[in-house]
Amino acid sequence: MSDEDGRSTWWEGTPPGRSARWEETHHRIAAVAVELFQDRGFLAVGIAQIAAAAGVSVPTFYAHYAGKEHVVLQLPTPEQTAALLAAQPHELPMGQRIRRMCVQAVTAMTGTEYEGVLAARWQVIASTPVLRHRTGEFERATAALVLQQLAVATGRPVSPADEVIAAAYLSAYTVGLLVWADSAGQRELLECIEESFDALDAG
């Protein structure tokens, strides 16, 4: 899902309703941070360095990101999650709805400027063991958002089975992104995502 300028998307977690100035600062911080991570390594870069390079204060950095890991491991907002879920056929099983929403998000940005931004972020994640490990936390947080929005939409409580299914499909999505990042541009993003989901569905 994207807004009119194509920048506020489900996969980058930009809160809706922000001003153009806020958006510009948000994206500038991220671009500068990822460039520093690529040049020096994620662990060697501090928040003060990112803020200085982006021309903002450290408090301004924290107004946009909870920590430097959140620059690359980004969460969707509840509003973005709800909108993308609502676009999926309600009669589908939950796992297939999650698969379709992930594929829809990837398809919407394939071939756009943001695909390159996503590639840079995930190459930093893939090359940094601590970030690869932390993807599990962000999967669980995203799964909780999805389950919360599904509960609102269906009017029924989340079951343990729902939690298992959501976790499995978000994990498959992460695996697809990591496989894509590890290929360093040799494979197509959508192909990696679909392959990962196919393996889950076949199992």
Secondary structure, 3 states (H helix, E strand, C coil): CCCCCCCCCCCCCCCCCCCHHHHHHHHHHHHHHHHHHHHHCHHHCCHHHHHHHHCCCHHHHHHHCCCCHHHHCCCCCHHHHHHHHHCCCCCCCHHHHHHHHHHHHHHHHCCCHHHHHHHHHHHHHHCCHHHHHHHHHHHHHHHHHHHHHHHHHHCCCCCHHHHHHHHHHHHHHHHHHHHHHHCCCCCCHHHHHHHHHHHHHHC
